[in-house]
Amino acid sequence: MALFGRGRRKREAEEPVGVSEHADADFDAEDDLTAVEAPDGPYDEADAPDDDFPRLDLGSVRIPVPDGAQLQVEMDPAGPVRAVHVLTGVGQLTLNAYAAPRSGGLWREVCGELAEQLRGDGATVRSAAGDWGQELIASLGEVSLRFVGVDGPRWMLRGVVAGPPEIAETSARALRELVRNTVVVRGSAPMPVRTPLQIDLPPAIAEHIAAQNQVQ
């Protein structure tokens, strides 16, 4: 199944990554889960490839949208956009970028915090070795979650896919491809570590949401 149309990269036929059998009680953010293979992306704006790969410009991230996917915009009560979810046949995919220290390492910290939060919500959590190092796999009710994080130059990109457990590996591959082909636009302005990078909607989408709000 062609998830992303043209421009798919060399790992189209990739096999599922080997999952480290760290059960919920044994999860440790310090586990040494190194990357399986150094992928090409995600890209910093300064290193963005000069290609014809179609990407949706959301300000802080430019993401490829899978063929046939729908977008769902999550607004903060105060007004700003909190997230843009990509709805596909293999699950809901979401990417967010954050300010990070020059030294990197933010994703490892976030992994431990995410695991604790998920366990508090009643999920079982385990870790896996993925393309960029540590990934988190969680089961919560009838939903399987996969979290992927990448430390970039002064930014961290976090992706998550939520989908049915029976196609969890297919969902994970879709998430990795989305992450791999994303461009992050950090900007040069100083900001506190972990600050979410601003999401800006394209004018057509912003106008559509505004029209819907007026009708409601």
Backbone as JSON Lines, residues from 0, in Angstrom:
{"i":0,"aa":"M","n":[0.85,-1.19,0.0],"ca":[0.0,0.0,0.0],"c":[0.88,1.23,0.0]}
{"i":1,"aa":"A","n":[0.64,2.16,-0.94],"ca":[1.46,3.36,-1.03],"c":[0.93,4.39,-0.04]}
{"i":2,"aa":"L","n":[1.63,4.53,1.05],"ca":[1.16,5.44,2.09],"c":[1.45,6.9,1.75]}
{"i":3,"aa":"F","n":[2.54,7.15,1.06],"ca":[2.96,8.52,0.87],"c":[3.16,8.88,-0.6]}
{"i":4,"aa":"G","n":[2.55,8.15,-1.51],"ca":[2.66,8.51,-2.92],"c":[4.09,8.5,-3.4]}
{"i":5,"aa":"R","n":[4.43,9.42,-4.3],"ca":[5.75,9.45,-4.88],"c":[6.77,9.95,-3.88]}
{"i":6,"aa":"G","n":[8.01,9.65,-4.15],"ca":[9.08,10.15,-3.3],"c":[9.43,9.25,-2.15]}
{"i":7,"aa":"R","n":[8.87,8.04,-2.1],"ca":[9.22,7.14,-1.01],"c":[10.68,6.8,-1.05]}
{"i":8,"aa":"R","n":[11.3,6.64,0.12],"ca":[12.74,6.44,0.19],"c":[13.1,4.98,0.26]}
{"i":9,"aa":"K","n":[14.36,4.72,0.49],"ca":[14.94,3.39,0.31],"c":[14.38,2.34,1.25]}
{"i":10,"aa":"R","n":[13.68,2.74,2.35],"ca":[13.23,1.75,3.31],"c":[11.79,1.34,3.1]}
{"i":11,"aa":"E","n":[11.32,1.43,1.85],"ca":[9.94,1.1,1.55],"c":[9.58,-0.31,2.0]}
{"i":12,"aa":"A","n":[10.54,-1.21,1.88],"ca":[10.26,-2.6,2.24],"c":[10.83,-2.97,3.59]}
{"i":13,"aa":"E","n":[10.98,-1.98,4.48],"ca":[11.63,-2.24,5.76],"c":[10.85,-3.23,6.59]}
{"i":14,"aa":"E","n":[11.57,-4.02,7.34],"ca":[10.95,-4.97,8.26],"c":[10.7,-4.27,9.59]}
{"i":15,"aa":"P","n":[9.75,-4.76,10.39],"ca":[9.53,-4.17,11.7],"c":[10.8,-4.21,12.54]}
{"i":16,"aa":"V","n":[11.02,-3.14,13.31],"ca":[12.22,-3.1,14.14],"c":[12.11,-4.15,15.23]}
{"i":17,"aa":"G","n":[13.25,-4.62,15.7],"ca":[13.24,-5.57,16.8],"c":[12.82,-4.88,18.08]}
{"i":18,"aa":"V","n":[11.86,-5.45,18.75],"ca":[11.34,-4.85,19.97],"c":[12.08,-5.41,21.16]}
{"i":19,"aa":"S","n":[12.58,-4.52,21.97],"ca":[13.25,-4.93,23.2],"c":[12.2,-5.31,24.23]}
{"i":20,"aa":"E","n":[12.32,-6.44,24.83],"ca":[11.29,-6.94,25.73],"c":[11.43,-6.31,27.11]}
{"i":21,"aa":"H","n":[11.25,-5.0,27.16],"ca":[11.22,-4.3,28.44],"c":[9.76,-4.17,28.84]}
{"i":22,"aa":"A","n":[9.3,-4.99,29.75],"ca":[7.92,-4.91,30.2],"c":[7.71,-3.62,30.96]}
{"i":23,"aa":"D","n":[6.44,-3.33,31.23],"ca":[6.08,-2.09,31.88],"c":[6.88,-1.85,33.16]}
{"i":24,"aa":"A","n":[6.97,-2.85,34.0],"ca":[7.63,-2.67,35.29],"c":[9.14,-2.49,35.13]}
{"i":25,"aa":"D","n":[9.71,-2.93,33.99],"ca":[11.15,-2.89,33.81],"c":[11.6,-1.72,32.96]}
{"i":26,"aa":"F","n":[10.67,-0.85,32.56],"ca":[11.06,0.24,31.67],"c":[12.06,1.15,32.37]}
{"i":27,"aa":"D","n":[13.09,1.52,31.64],"ca":[14.13,2.4,32.17],"c":[14.55,3.35,31.06]}
{"i":28,"aa":"A","n":[14.41,4.64,31.29],"ca":[14.77,5.62,30.27],"c":[16.25,5.58,29.95]}
{"i":29,"aa":"E","n":[17.05,4.94,30.79],"ca":[18.49,4.88,30.54],"c":[18.87,3.65,29.73]}
{"i":30,"aa":"D","n":[17.88,2.82,29.33],"ca":[18.2,1.66,28.51],"c":[18.97,2.08,27.28]}
{"i":31,"aa":"D","n":[19.98,1.32,26.91],"ca":[20.82,1.65,25.77],"c":[20.18,1.07,24.5]}
{"i":32,"aa":"L","n":[19.29,1.86,23.9],"ca":[18.61,1.43,22.7],"c":[19.11,2.28,21.55]}
{"i":33,"aa":"T","n":[20.1,1.81,20.85],"ca":[20.73,2.59,19.8],"c":[19.98,2.44,18.49]}
{"i":34,"aa":"A","n":[20.22,3.36,17.58],"ca":[19.51,3.37,16.31],"c":[19.86,2.15,15.49]}
{"i":35,"aa":"V","n":[18.85,1.65,14.77],"ca":[19.07,0.52,13.88],"c":[19.85,0.96,12.64]}
{"i":36,"aa":"E","n":[19.5,2.12,12.11],"ca":[20.15,2.63,10.91],"c":[20.02,4.15,10.93]}
{"i":37,"aa":"A","n":[21.07,4.85,10.51],"ca":[21.01,6.31,10.48],"c":[20.19,6.75,9.27]}
{"i":38,"aa":"P","n":[18.96,7.26,9.47],"ca":[18.13,7.65,8.35],"c":[18.52,9.02,7.81]}
{"i":39,"aa":"D","n":[17.97,9.4,6.66],"ca":[18.31,10.67,6.06],"c":[17.69,11.84,6.82]}
{"i":40,"aa":"G","n":[16.47,11.71,7.26],"ca":[15.77,12.8,7.92],"c":[15.35,12.39,9.33]}
{"i":41,"aa":"P","n":[14.63,13.25,10.03],"ca":[14.07,14.52,9.59],"c":[15.14,15.57,9.37]}
{"i":42,"aa":"Y","n":[14.75,16.64,8.7],"ca":[15.72,17.65,8.28],"c":[15.53,18.96,9.05]}
{"i":43,"aa":"D","n":[16.63,19.59,9.37],"ca":[16.58,20.96,9.81],"c":[16.35,21.84,8.59]}
{"i":44,"aa":"E","n":[15.74,23.0,8.8],"ca":[15.47,23.89,7.67],"c":[16.74,24.19,6.88]}
{"i":45,"aa":"A","n":[17.86,24.33,7.58],"ca":[19.12,24.66,6.9],"c":[19.61,23.53,6.01]}
{"i":46,"aa":"D","n":[19.16,22.3,6.29],"ca":[19.61,21.13,5.52],"c":[18.49,20.5,4.7]}
{"i":47,"aa":"A","n":[17.39,21.23,4.54],"ca":[16.25,20.67,3.83],"c":[16.64,20.32,2.4]}
{"i":48,"aa":"P","n":[16.24,19.15,1.92],"ca":[16.6,18.74,0.56],"c":[15.87,19.57,-0.49]}
{"i":49,"aa":"D","n":[16.54,19.8,-1.58],"ca":[15.94,20.51,-2.71],"c":[15.26,19.46,-3.6]}
{"i":50,"aa":"D","n":[14.09,19.01,-3.16],"ca":[13.39,17.97,-3.9],"c":[11.97,18.43,-4.21]}
{"i":51,"aa":"D","n":[11.21,17.58,-4.88],"ca":[9.83,17.9,-5.22],"c":[8.87,17.12,-4.35]}
{"i":52,"aa":"F","n":[9.35,16.7,-3.18],"ca":[8.5,15.93,-2.27],"c":[7.43,16.87,-1.72]}
{"i":53,"aa":"P","n":[6.14,16.56,-1.89],"ca":[5.08,17.46,-1.42],"c":[4.97,17.48,0.1]}
{"i":54,"aa":"R","n":[5.06,18.66,0.67],"ca":[4.97,18.82,2.13],"c":[3.98,19.93,2.46]}
{"i":55,"aa":"L","n":[3.24,19.75,3.54],"ca":[2.32,20.75,4.04],"c":[3.08,21.66,5.01]}
{"i":56,"aa":"D","n":[3.09,22.96,4.73],"ca":[3.82,23.92,5.55],"c":[2.96,24.34,6.74]}
{"i":57,"aa":"L","n":[3.38,23.92,7.94],"ca":[2.68,24.27,9.17],"c":[3.52,25.21,10.04]}
{"i":58,"aa":"G","n":[4.4,25.96,9.41],"ca":[5.22,26.9,10.16],"c":[6.45,26.23,10.73]}
{"i":59,"aa":"S","n":[6.32,25.63,11.88],"ca":[7.47,25.01,12.54],"c":[7.81,23.64,11.97]}
{"i":60,"aa":"V","n":[6.88,23.02,11.27],"ca":[7.14,21.74,10.63],"c":[6.53,21.74,9.23]}
{"i":61,"aa":"R","n":[7.23,21.09,8.32],"ca":[6.7,20.88,6.98],"c":[6.6,19.37,6.81]}
{"i":62,"aa":"I","n":[5.38,18.88,6.72],"ca":[5.17,17.44,6.78],"c":[4.58,16.91,5.47]}
{"i":63,"aa":"P","n":[4.98,15.69,5.09],"ca":[4.33,15.04,3.95],"c":[2.99,14.49,4.39]}
{"i":64,"aa":"V","n":[1.98,14.69,3.59],"ca":[0.65,14.19,3.93],"c":[0.36,12.96,3.07]}
{"i":65,"aa":"P","n":[0.09,11.82,3.69],"ca":[-0.17,10.6,2.93],"c":[-1.35,10.75,1.98]}
{"i":66,"aa":"D","n":[-1.3,10.01,0.88],"ca":[-2.41,10.01,-0.08],"c":[-3.7,9.6,0.62]}
{"i":67,"aa":"G","n":[-4.75,10.35,0.41],"ca":[-6.05,10.01,0.96],"c":[-6.24,10.36,2.43]}
{"i":68,"aa":"A","n":[-5.24,11.0,3.04],"ca":[-5.34,11.33,4.47],"c":[-6.22,12.57,4.67]}
{"i":69,"aa":"Q","n":[-6.75,12.7,5.87],"ca":[-7.5,13.88,6.27],"c":[-6.78,14.57,7.41]}
{"i":70,"aa":"L","n":[-6.98,15.86,7.55],"ca":[-6.36,16.62,8.61],"c":[-7.39,17.0,9.67]}
{"i":71,"aa":"Q","n":[-6.99,16.9,10.92],"ca":[-7.83,17.33,12.03],"c":[-7.02,18.31,12.87]}
{"i":72,"aa":"V","n":[-7.54,19.5,13.05],"ca":[-6.83,20.56,13.77],"c":[-7.33,20.62,15.21]}
{"i":73,"aa":"E","n":[-6.41,20.55,16.15],"ca":[-6.74,20.65,17.57],"c":[-6.34,22.03,18.07]}
{"i":74,"aa":"M","n":[-7.33,22.79,18.51],"ca":[-7.1,24.16,18.95],"c":[-7.0,24.22,20.46]}
{"i":75,"aa":"D","n":[-6.12,25.07,20.94],"ca":[-6.05,25.36,22.37],"c":[-7.21,26.28,22.74]}
{"i":76,"aa":"P","n":[-7.78,26.12,23.94],"ca":[-8.88,27.02,24.33],"c":[-8.5,28.49,24.24]}
{"i":77,"aa":"A","n":[-7.22,28.8,24.42],"ca":[-6.78,30.19,24.35],"c":[-6.65,30.7,22.91]}
{"i":78,"aa":"G","n":[-6.74,29.79,21.94],"ca":[-6.7,30.23,20.55],"c":[-5.65,29.6,19.67]}
{"i":79,"aa":"P","n":[-4.39,29.43,20.13],"ca":[-3.36,28.88,19.24],"c":[-3.65,27.43,18.85]}
{"i":80,"aa":"V","n":[-3.04,27.0,17.77],"ca":[-3.16,25.62,17.32],"c":[-2.3,24.74,18.22]}
{"i":81,"aa":"R","n":[-2.88,23.7,18.79],"ca":[-2.15,22.78,19.65],"c":[-1.5,21.66,18.85]}
{"i":82,"aa":"A","n":[-2.21,21.16,17.85],"ca":[-1.68,20.05,17.05],"c":[-2.49,19.93,15.78]}
{"i":83,"aa":"V","n":[-1.86,19.35,14.77],"ca":[-2.54,18.96,13.54],"c":[-2.37,17.45,13.4]}
{"i":84,"aa":"H","n":[-3.49,16.74,13.43],"ca":[-3.46,15.29,13.34],"c":[-3.7,14.86,11.89]}
{"i":85,"aa":"V","n":[-2.93,13.87,11.46],"ca":[-3.08,13.31,10.13],"c":[-3.81,11.99,10.26]}
{"i":86,"aa":"L","n":[-5.02,11.93,9.73],"ca":[-5.87,10.74,9.87],"c":[-5.71,9.87,8.63]}
{"i":87,"aa":"T","n":[-5.24,8.65,8.82],"ca":[-5.0,7.73,7.73],"c":[-5.69,6.4,8.0]}
{"i":88,"aa":"G","n":[-5.62,5.51,7.04],"ca":[-6.2,4.2,7.21],"c":[-5.46,3.32,8.19]}
{"i":89,"aa":"V","n":[-4.25,3.72,8.6],"ca":[-3.47,2.92,9.55],"c":[-3.35,3.59,10.91]}
{"i":90,"aa":"G","n":[-4.06,4.69,11.11],"ca":[-4.02,5.34,12.41],"c":[-3.93,6.85,12.32]}
{"i":91,"aa":"Q","n":[-3.98,7.48,13.47],"ca":[-3.85,8.93,13.59],"c":[-2.4,9.28,13.92]}
{"i":92,"aa":"L","n":[-1.77,10.07,13.05],"ca":[-0.38,10.45,13.23],"c":[-0.27,11.92,13.6]}
{"i":93,"aa":"T","n":[0.6,12.22,14.54],"ca":[0.76,13.59,15.01],"c":[2.24,13.89,15.21]}
{"i":94,"aa":"L","n":[2.69,15.03,14.71],"ca":[4.06,15.49,14.91],"c":[4.05,16.85,15.6]}
{"i":95,"aa":"N","n":[4.94,17.02,16.56],"ca":[5.14,18.31,17.22],"c":[6.63,18.54,17.41]}
{"i":96,"aa":"A","n":[7.05,19.78,17.27],"ca":[8.45,20.14,17.47],"c":[8.58,21.06,18.69]}
{"i":97,"aa":"Y","n":[9.71,20.93,19.39],"ca":[9.94,21.68,20.62],"c":[11.35,22.26,20.61]}
{"i":98,"aa":"A","n":[11.52,23.37,21.31],"ca":[12.85,23.91,21.5],"c":[13.65,22.97,22.4]}
{"i":99,"aa":"A","n":[14.92,22.8,22.09],"ca":[15.76,21.85,22.82],"c":[17.14,22.46,23.04]}
{"i":100,"aa":"P","n":[17.9,21.93,24.0],"ca":[19.25,22.45,24.25],"c":[20.2,22.09,23.12]}
{"i":101,"aa":"R","n":[21.24,22.87,22.98],"ca":[22.25,22.58,21.95],"c":[22.9,21.22,22.17]}
{"i":102,"aa":"S","n":[22.97,20.81,23.42],"ca":[23.64,19.54,23.75],"c":[22.81,18.33,23.38]}
{"i":103,"aa":"G","n":[21.53,18.53,23.04],"ca":[20.67,17.4,22.69],"c":[20.26,16.6,23.91]}
{"i":104,"aa":"G","n":[19.75,15.41,23.69],"ca":[19.39,14.52,24.79],"c":[18.01,14.73,25.36]}
{"i":105,"aa":"L","n":[17.23,15.65,24.81],"ca":[15.91,15.93,25.38],"c":[14.97,14.74,25.21]}
{"i":106,"aa":"W","n":[15.05,14.04,24.09],"ca":[14.13,12.93,23.86],"c":[14.28,11.85,24.92]}
{"i":107,"aa":"R","n":[15.49,11.57,25.36],"ca":[15.69,10.55,26.4],"c":[14.96,10.95,27.69]}
{"i":108,"aa":"E","n":[15.03,12.23,28.05],"ca":[14.32,12.7,29.23],"c":[12.81,12.55,29.05]}
{"i":109,"aa":"V","n":[12.34,12.95,27.88],"ca":[10.91,12.91,27.62],"c":[10.39,11.48,27.63]}
{"i":110,"aa":"C","n":[11.2,10.53,27.16],"ca":[10.79,9.12,27.16],"c":[10.38,8.66,28.55]}
{"i":111,"aa":"G","n":[11.21,8.93,29.52],"ca":[10.91,8.51,30.88],"c":[9.64,9.15,31.41]}
{"i":112,"aa":"E","n":[9.46,10.43,31.12],"ca":[8.27,11.13,31.59],"c":[7.02,10.6,30.91]}
{"i":113,"aa":"L","n":[7.12,10.34,29.61],"ca":[5.98,9.78,28.89],"c":[5.58,8.42,29.44]}
{"i":114,"aa":"A","n":[6.59,7.58,29.72],"ca":[6.3,6.25,30.25],"c":[5.57,6.33,31.58]}
{"i":115,"aa":"E","n":[5.99,7.22,32.46],"ca":[5.33,7.38,33.75],"c":[3.9,7.87,33.56]}
{"i":116,"aa":"Q","n":[3.72,8.85,32.67],"ca":[2.38,9.38,32.43],"c":[1.46,8.32,31.87]}
{"i":117,"aa":"L","n":[1.96,7.53,30.92],"ca":[1.14,6.49,30.32],"c":[0.77,5.41,31.33]}
{"i":118,"aa":"R","n":[1.73,5.02,32.17],"ca":[1.44,4.04,33.2],"c":[0.38,4.57,34.17]}
{"i":119,"aa":"G","n":[0.47,5.88,34.46],"ca":[-0.53,6.48,35.33],"c":[-1.93,6.45,34.75]}
{"i":120,"aa":"D","n":[-1.99,6.43,33.41],"ca":[-3.28,6.36,32.72],"c":[-3.75,4.92,32.54]}
{"i":121,"aa":"G","n":[-2.97,3.96,33.04],"ca":[-3.36,2.57,32.96],"c":[-2.8,1.81,31.78]}
{"i":122,"aa":"A","n":[-1.87,2.4,31.05],"ca":[-1.31,1.73,29.88],"c":[-0.14,0.84,30.27]}
{"i":123,"aa":"T","n":[0.09,-0.18,29.46],"ca":[1.33,-0.94,29.57],"c":[2.32,-0.34,28.59]}
{"i":124,"aa":"V","n":[3.57,-0.26,29.0],"ca":[4.58,0.45,28.22],"c":[5.82,-0.41,28.07]}
{"i":125,"aa":"R","n":[6.39,-0.41,26.89],"ca":[7.68,-1.05,26.67],"c":[8.49,-0.2,25.71]}
{"i":126,"aa":"S","n":[9.77,-0.43,25.65],"ca":[10.65,0.35,24.79],"c":[11.15,-0.51,23.64]}
{"i":127,"aa":"A","n":[11.53,0.14,22.56],"ca":[12.0,-0.56,21.37],"c":[13.15,0.23,20.75]}
{"i":128,"aa":"A","n":[14.02,-0.48,20.04],"ca":[15.09,0.16,19.29],"c":[14.56,0.51,17.91]}
{"i":129,"aa":"G","n":[14.55,1.79,17.59],"ca":[14.02,2.24,16.32],"c":[15.07,2.94,15.48]}
{"i":130,"aa":"D","n":[14.63,3.59,14.42],"ca":[15.55,4.22,13.48],"c":[16.4,5.32,14.12]}
{"i":131,"aa":"W","n":[15.84,6.02,15.09],"ca":[16.57,7.13,15.73],"c":[16.92,6.83,17.18]}
{"i":132,"aa":"G","n":[16.86,5.58,17.56],"ca":[17.14,5.22,18.95],"c":[15.9,4.72,19.65]}
{"i":133,"aa":"Q","n":[15.64,5.24,20.83],"ca":[14.57,4.72,21.66],"c":[13.19,5.12,21.17]}
{"i":134,"aa":"E","n":[12.3,4.16,21.12],"ca":[10.88,4.39,20.85],"c":[10.08,3.84,22.03]}
{"i":135,"aa":"L","n":[8.87,4.33,22.17],"ca":[7.97,3.82,23.2],"c":[6.76,3.17,22.54]}
{"i":136,"aa":"I","n":[6.37,2.02,23.06],"ca":[5.18,1.33,22.6],"c":[4.25,1.2,23.8]}
{"i":137,"aa":"A","n":[3.01,1.62,23.63],"ca":[2.05,1.56,24.74],"c":[0.74,0.95,24.25]}
{"i":138,"aa":"S","n":[0.09,0.22,25.15],"ca":[-1.23,-0.34,24.88],"c":[-2.19,0.24,25.91]}
{"i":139,"aa":"L","n":[-3.24,0.87,25.4],"ca":[-4.22,1.5,26.29],"c":[-5.61,1.14,25.76]}
{"i":140,"aa":"G","n":[-6.26,0.21,26.43],"ca":[-7.56,-0.24,25.96],"c":[-7.43,-0.92,24.6]}
{"i":141,"aa":"E","n":[-8.2,-0.45,23.63],"ca":[-8.18,-1.01,22.28],"c":[-7.29,-0.22,21.34]}
{"i":142,"aa":"V","n":[-6.4,0.57,21.89],"ca":[-5.54,1.43,21.08],"c":[-4.08,1.1,21.33]}
{"i":143,"aa":"S","n":[-3.31,1.01,20.26],"ca":[-1.86,0.85,20.35],"c":[-1.21,2.17,20.0]}
{"i":144,"aa":"L","n":[-0.25,2.6,20.82],"ca":[0.45,3.87,20.61],"c":[1.93,3.6,20.36]}
{"i":145,"aa":"R","n":[2.51,4.37,19.45],"ca":[3.95,4.3,19.21],"c":[4.48,5.74,19.22]}
{"i":146,"aa":"F","n":[5.5,5.99,20.03],"ca":[6.12,7.3,20.11],"c":[7.54,7.24,19.55]}
{"i":147,"aa":"V","n":[7.87,8.2,18.71],"ca":[9.2,8.31,18.13],"c":[9.71,9.73,18.4]}
{"i":148,"aa":"G","n":[10.97,9.86,18.75],"ca":[11.54,11.18,18.98],"c":[12.9,11.32,18.33]}
{"i":149,"aa":"V","n":[13.21,12.54,17.88],"ca":[14.49,12.81,17.23],"c":[15.05,14.11,17.8]}
{"i":150,"aa":"D","n":[16.29,14.07,18.24],"ca":[16.99,15.27,18.7],"c":[17.69,15.92,17.52]}
{"i":151,"aa":"G","n":[17.32,17.16,17.21],"ca":[17.94,17.91,16.13],"c":[18.72,19.08,16.68]}
{"i":152,"aa":"P","n":[19.21,19.97,15.82],"ca":[19.95,21.15,16.26],"c":[19.03,22.18,16.92]}
{"i":153,"aa":"R","n":[19.01,22.16,18.24],"ca":[18.2,23.07,19.06],"c":[16.71,22.79,18.94]}
{"i":154,"aa":"W","n":[16.35,21.62,18.45],"ca":[14.95,21.23,18.43],"c":[14.83,19.73,18.68]}
{"i":155,"aa":"M","n":[13.65,19.35,19.12],"ca":[13.29,17.94,19.24],"c":[11.97,17.73,18.52]}
{"i":156,"aa":"L","n":[11.91,16.71,17.7],"ca":[10.68,16.36,17.0],"c":[10.1,15.11,17.63]}
{"i":157,"aa":"R","n":[8.83,15.17,18.02],"ca":[8.17,14.02,18.61],"c":[6.98,13.62,17.74]}
{"i":158,"aa":"G","n":[6.91,12.34,17.43],"ca":[5.79,11.83,16.65],"c":[5.09,10.72,17.4]}
{"i":159,"aa":"V","n":[3.8,10.6,17.17],"ca":[3.02,9.53,17.8],"c":[1.97,9.06,16.8]}
{"i":160,"aa":"V","n":[1.73,7.76,16.79],"ca":[0.63,7.21,16.01],"c":[-0.24,6.38,16.93]}
{"i":161,"aa":"A","n":[-1.54,6.54,16.78],"ca":[-2.52,5.77,17.54],"c":[-3.36,4.99,16.55]}
{"i":162,"aa":"G","n":[-3.43,3.68,16.75],"ca":[-4.17,2.85,15.82],"c":[-4.55,1.52,16.43]}
{"i":163,"aa":"P","n":[-5.22,0.68,15.65],"ca":[-5.63,-0.64,16.14],"c":[-4.42,-1.53,16.44]}
{"i":164,"aa":"P","n":[-4.46,-2.32,17.49],"ca":[-3.32,-3.18,17.84],"c":[-2.94,-4.16,16.74]}
{"i":165,"aa":"E","n":[-3.91,-4.64,15.97],"ca":[-3.61,-5.67,14.98],"c":[-2.77,-5.15,13.81]}
{"i":166,"aa":"I","n":[-2.67,-3.84,13.62],"ca":[-1.83,-3.3,12.55],"c":[-0.76,-2.36,13.13]}
{"i":167,"aa":"A","n":[-0.34,-2.63,14.35],"ca":[0.58,-1.72,15.04],"c":[1.9,-1.54,14.28]}
{"i":168,"aa":"E","n":[2.43,-2.59,13.7],"ca":[3.7,-2.46,12.99],"c":[3.55,-1.66,11.7]}
{"i":169,"aa":"T","n":[2.43,-1.83,11.02],"ca":[2.16,-1.02,9.83],"c":[2.02,0.45,10.21]}
{"i":170,"aa":"S","n":[1.34,0.72,11.31],"ca":[1.2,2.09,11.79],"c":[2.55,2.68,12.14]}
{"i":171,"aa":"A","n":[3.41,1.88,12.77],"ca":[4.74,2.35,13.15],"c":[5.57,2.72,11.92]}
{"i":172,"aa":"R","n":[5.49,1.91,10.87],"ca":[6.23,2.21,9.65],"c":[5.74,3.51,9.02]}
{"i":173,"aa":"A","n":[4.43,3.74,9.06],"ca":[3.89,4.99,8.53],"c":[4.4,6.19,9.32]}
{"i":174,"aa":"L","n":[4.47,6.04,10.65],"ca":[4.97,7.12,11.49],"c":[6.43,7.42,11.18]}
{"i":175,"aa":"R","n":[7.25,6.37,11.07],"ca":[8.67,6.59,10.78],"c":[8.87,7.29,9.44]}
{"i":176,"aa":"E","n":[8.06,6.94,8.46],"ca":[8.21,7.59,7.16],"c":[7.79,9.05,7.23]}
{"i":177,"aa":"L","n":[6.74,9.33,7.99],"ca":[6.32,10.72,8.17],"c":[7.43,11.53,8.83]}
{"i":178,"aa":"V","n":[8.01,10.97,9.9],"ca":[9.1,11.65,10.6],"c":[10.3,11.84,9.67]}
{"i":179,"aa":"R","n":[10.65,10.81,8.93],"ca":[11.85,10.81,8.09],"c":[11.81,11.91,7.03]}
{"i":180,"aa":"N","n":[10.64,12.24,6.55],"ca":[10.52,13.2,5.46],"c":[10.04,14.58,5.91]}
{"i":181,"aa":"T","n":[10.06,14.83,7.2],"ca":[9.63,16.11,7.74],"c":[10.79,17.09,7.83]}
{"i":182,"aa":"V","n":[10.48,18.37,7.63],"ca":[11.46,19.46,7.79],"c":[11.04,20.28,9.01]}
{"i":183,"aa":"V","n":[11.97,20.52,9.92],"ca":[11.7,21.31,11.13],"c":[12.26,22.71,10.95]}
{"i":184,"aa":"V","n":[11.44,23.72,11.25],"ca":[11.84,25.12,11.15],"c":[11.9,25.68,12.57]}
{"i":185,"aa":"R","n":[13.09,25.69,13.16],"ca":[13.27,26.12,14.55],"c":[13.29,27.63,14.69]}
{"i":186,"aa":"G","n":[13.88,28.32,13.72],"ca":[14.07,29.76,13.86],"c":[15.25,30.05,14.75]}
{"i":187,"aa":"S","n":[15.66,31.3,14.8],"ca":[16.86,31.69,15.55],"c":[16.54,32.33,16.9]}
{"i":188,"aa":"A","n":[15.27,32.6,17.18],"ca":[14.91,33.28,18.42],"c":[15.18,32.39,19.62]}
{"i":189,"aa":"P","n":[15.74,32.95,20.7],"ca":[15.93,32.15,21.92],"c":[14.59,31.84,22.56]}
{"i":190,"aa":"M","n":[14.47,30.66,23.12],"ca":[13.24,30.27,23.82],"c":[13.57,29.18,24.81]}
{"i":191,"aa":"P","n":[12.8,29.07,25.88],"ca":[13.07,28.05,26.88],"c":[12.98,26.64,26.29]}
{"i":192,"aa":"V","n":[13.82,25.76,26.84],"ca":[13.78,24.36,26.43],"c":[12.38,23.8,26.68]}
{"i":193,"aa":"R","n":[11.9,22.99,25.77],"ca":[10.6,22.33,25.78],"c":[9.46,23.22,25.31]}
{"i":194,"aa":"T","n":[9.75,24.43,24.94],"ca":[8.69,25.29,24.39],"c":[8.2,24.71,23.07]}
{"i":195,"aa":"P","n":[6.89,24.48,22.92],"ca":[6.39,23.98,21.62],"c":[6.64,25.03,20.53]}
{"i":196,"aa":"L","n":[7.15,24.59,19.4],"ca":[7.33,25.5,18.28],"c":[5.97,25.77,17.66]}
{"i":197,"aa":"Q","n":[5.75,27.02,17.3],"ca":[4.43,27.46,16.87],"c":[3.99,26.77,15.58]}
{"i":198,"aa":"I","n":[2.73,26.36,15.58],"ca":[2.1,25.79,14.39],"c":[1.27,26.86,13.71]}
{"i":199,"aa":"D","n":[1.52,27.11,12.45],"ca":[0.76,28.08,11.66],"c":[0.02,27.34,10.55]}
{"i":200,"aa":"L","n":[-1.27,27.55,10.48],"ca":[-2.07,26.88,9.47],"c":[-1.97,27.6,8.13]}
{"i":201,"aa":"P","n":[-1.97,26.86,7.04],"ca":[-2.06,27.5,5.73],"c":[-3.34,28.32,5.65]}
{"i":202,"aa":"P","n":[-3.34,29.44,4.9],"ca":[-4.52,30.32,4.84],"c":[-5.82,29.59,4.51]}
{"i":203,"aa":"A","n":[-5.79,28.67,3.55],"ca":[-7.02,27.99,3.15],"c":[-7.63,27.19,4.31]}
{"i":204,"aa":"I","n":[-6.77,26.52,5.09],"ca":[-7.26,25.74,6.22],"c":[-7.76,26.66,7.33]}
{"i":205,"aa":"A","n":[-7.01,27.73,7.6],"ca":[-7.42,28.68,8.63],"c":[-8.76,29.32,8.29]}
{"i":206,"aa":"E","n":[-8.98,29.65,7.02],"ca":[-10.24,30.26,6.59],"c":[-11.39,29.26,6.74]}
{"i":207,"aa":"H","n":[-11.12,28.01,6.42],"ca":[-12.16,26.98,6.54],"c":[-12.58,26.81,7.99]}
{"i":208,"aa":"I","n":[-11.6,26.78,8.91],"ca":[-11.93,26.63,10.33],"c":[-12.69,27.85,10.84]}
{"i":209,"aa":"A","n":[-12.28,29.04,10.42],"ca":[-12.97,30.26,10.82],"c":[-14.43,30.26,10.35]}
{"i":210,"aa":"A","n":[-14.65,29.77,9.13],"ca":[-16.02,29.72,8.6],"c":[-16.85,28.73,9.4]}
{"i":211,"aa":"Q","n":[-16.27,27.6,9.76],"ca":[-16.99,26.6,10.56],"c":[-17.37,27.18,11.93]}
{"i":212,"aa":"N","n":[-16.43,27.91,12.53],"ca":[-16.7,28.5,13.85],"c":[-17.83,29.52,13.8]}
{"i":213,"aa":"Q","n":[-17.91,30.26,12.7],"ca":[-18.97,31.25,12.56],"c":[-20.33,30.57,12.45]}
{"i":214,"aa":"V","n":[-20.37,29.45,11.73],"ca":[-21.62,28.71,11.58],"c":[-22.08,28.15,12.92]}
{"i":215,"aa":"Q","n":[-21.14,27.66,13.71],"ca":[-21.48,27.1,15.03],"c":[-21.9,28.19,15.99]}
